[in-house]
Amino acid sequence: MTDSPPDTTPPLDPELLTQSKSKRSRKSFLLVSLAIPLILVILSIPAVFALGVTTGYFLWGGDERRTQSSEGEQNVTRYEVPVDDDPVLGSKKAPITLIEFSDYECPYCKRWHSEVFNQLMEEYPGKIRFVYRDFPLTSIHSNAAPAAEAADCAHEQGKFWEFNNLLFNGQLGLSPEAYVAYAQELGLDMEKFQECVSSRRYQEEVQADLEWATNLGIRSTPTFFLNGIPIVGAQPYEVFKEVIEKELAGEFSK
């Protein structure tokens, strides 16, 4: 696996990889220069969505796809992404629902959670409902699915977010022994936790998230949906802030 964001499933063909490099270069220039407005226009058909999310560390869109409604709003395509029964942090009344499809073994997911997640929740108290959904890249990350299952077992005892934090930031990494240590650190009922993990009680739940996201066209982690607007890759805080501010100001089409 190469060290270039974000983690993906097996490589694309050369032509698509060439397109990906070009798009990433354009995005890097935009973020560095800060001279051109952030582009977040979303293509409207799932087949093209599938192509886009495989190309990597960038936001959807391009100047040629940017349109504006007669009311002055920026037109975007929103995807219907259900919260399902996945862990939720924040109020249902929050104006922003941010859904992440993530992988505990993905280094870019880990970086996003260590650098962006806490700052977002602190800077927008009461305004963000954050939802974590699983997208374990099992072809390259053998620990991702077991870690997700262990997190769901911790969720049974009301400690999902604490366990989630340890999976991304704990010193013991990802392993059956680490999950036990994290559960002990959090004071979980160890008999219940170990029975849940060993029986793989949440295997189907994790697989269901993966299949749903794959059918939509997601191919890489992390992938986010902010009120249905997709954001691909471990984008920095400033990117999420700008999208949130525009959404709260009503600058995007509904």
N, C-alpha and C positions, 0 to 999 in steps of 0.2 A: 504494500500500500504506500502510495506516495504521500509526502507531507505537504499537501496543498488542500485548502478548505473548499467545501466542507466534505465530510466523509460521504462516500457514495457507494452504491452497488457497483458490480463489475463495469469496466471502462466502456465508454461509448466508441463509436467508430471514429476514424481520424477526422472526417469532415466535421462531425459534431464537436470534437475536441478543439478543432481550430476555431469554430464559432465561439466556444466557451472561453478560450483564451482572449479572444478579441473583446468579448463582453466584459470579462473581469478587468481587462486593462482600462476600458472606458469607465467602469465603475470606480476603480482606484483613482483615476484622474479627477472624477467628480468629487469624491470624498476629500481629496487633498486640496484641491483648489478652492472648494466652497463657493465657486463663482457661478455655478449652474444650479438651478433649483433641483431638488430631489425628485426623481422620476418614479412614480409608483403605479403607472397605468397597467392594468392586468388584462391579459388576453382572455377571451371569453369562452373558448372551447377546451374541454379537458385534454384532448390530444395534444394541443399546443402547450397547455399547462405542463403535461408530462415532459415535453421536450425542455421547457424552461427550467424546471426544478432540477434537471440533471446537469445543467451547465454550471452550477456552482455558486460561488460566493458573491451574490449580487442581488439587487432588488429588481423586480419585474419591470420591464418596459424599455422604451427607447424614445427619443424625440419624435420619431415618425409616428409613434403610436399614441402620442399624447393628445387628448381631445378635451374639449370643454363644452359643457352644456350651455343652453341659452341663458340659464340663470347664473352663469359664471362659475359653476362648480366644475371640479376636475372629475371627469368620468373614470370610474373604476369598476371592475367586475368583482363582486363579492361571492365567495363560495359558502354554501350552507354546510357548516362543520358542526356537528352536534357535540355537546359537552359529554354526552353519554353518561356513564356512572363513574367517570374518572375523577381523581382528586381535584378539588377546587379550593383556591385560596382567594377570599374576597367575597363581597356581597353580590347577590343576584341583581341588585339595583345599580351596580356600578355601570357607568356609561361605556366603559371599554371592557370587552372580553378578549383576552389574549390567550390563544390556544397554541401550545407548543407540542410538536411531534419530535421526540428526542430519543437518545440512545445513551445509556450510562457509560459506555465505553468509548464514545466519540469524544476526542480531545477538544473539538470546537464547541460541543455542547457544554463540556466542563468549563471551558474558558468563558462562555457566555454566562453561565450560572455564577461564576466567581466574579466577573467584572460588570455585569449588566443587571442581572435579575434583582438583587437586593436594592440597588440604586433606584430602579424603576418603581419598586413597591414602596420605597421610602419617599420618593419625590411625588408620587401620586396617591396619597393615602385616601382610601375610599373610592377611588376612581377606576381601579383595575380589578377585574375578576380574572385570575390566572388559572388556567387549566393545563394539567400535565397529561399528555397521552403518549403511549409507547410506540416507538418505531425502531426496534432493535435490528441492526444490520447484521443478521446472523451469519451471513456468508463471510464476513471479515471480523466480527466481534463475537467470540464464543461466550463471553461473560454477560453480554447485554441482556438477553432474555432472562437468565436466572436472576440477575440483579433486579430487573423489573418485577419479577414474580415476588421476590423478597420484599420489595417496597410495598407491593399490594398487601402482603401479609402484615407489614407494619401498619398499613392503613386500617386494617381491621381493629387495631388497638389505638387508633387515633394519633399515630405518630408518623404519618406519611412524610410530612414536609421536613421533619427532623431527620428521618432516615434518608430521604432524598438528598438532603444537604451532605450527609456523611458519605453517600455513594459517590457524589461528585467531588467532595473535598477531603474525605477521610484519609488518614495516613496509611491505612491498611489495604487500600485498593479494592479490588473486586474478587471475591472468592467465597466459598461456603463458610470458611473460618471467619472471614471479615464480616459477613452478614450476622453471624452469631455474636461477634464482638460488638458490633454496632447496636444490635438489639439489647444486649446486656447494658451497654452504656446508656441507652435510653430508658432502661428499667422496664422493658416489656416482659410479659408473661412468657418465659422461655419455652415452657412445654407447649403452649399454644402456637407460638411462633415457629418452633422447629417442626411441629406436626404439619403446619400450613405449608412450610417450605418444602419439606420432604415429600409431601403428597402432591406437590405441584398444583395446588388448588387454583391458582390463577393463570395457569398455562394458556387456557383457552381465551381468557380475557386479554392477555397480552397479544396473542395471535390475532384476535379479532381487531384490535387497534391497527396492527400491522397490515392486515388484509384490507381494511377499510381505506387506509391512507394510500396503499399501493394502487387500489382501484381508482382513486381520485387522480393519481399521477405523481405522487410524492416519491422521490428517489433518493433524497439526501437529508442529512440531519445537521443542524436543527432546521426545521421548517415551522414557521409561525403563521397564524391567521389572526389578524387584529380586526375584530368586528367583520370577519370574513375576508379581509384583504390579505393576500399572502405576502409574506416577507421571507426570503430564503437566505439561509446562512447565519453565522454568528455575527450579525451586524452590531456595531457599537451603540452605546447608549444614545448618542446624538441622533442616530437614524430613527430609533424607536420614539424618541422625544418629538421629533419633527412630525412623524406620522400621527402620533397621539394628539399633538396640538392642532394639526389640521383637521383631524376627525372631530375633536371637541368643538372646533370653530365652525364645523359644517361645510368645510371646503371640498369634501368629496361627495360624489353622487351616492345616493342610497340604493 
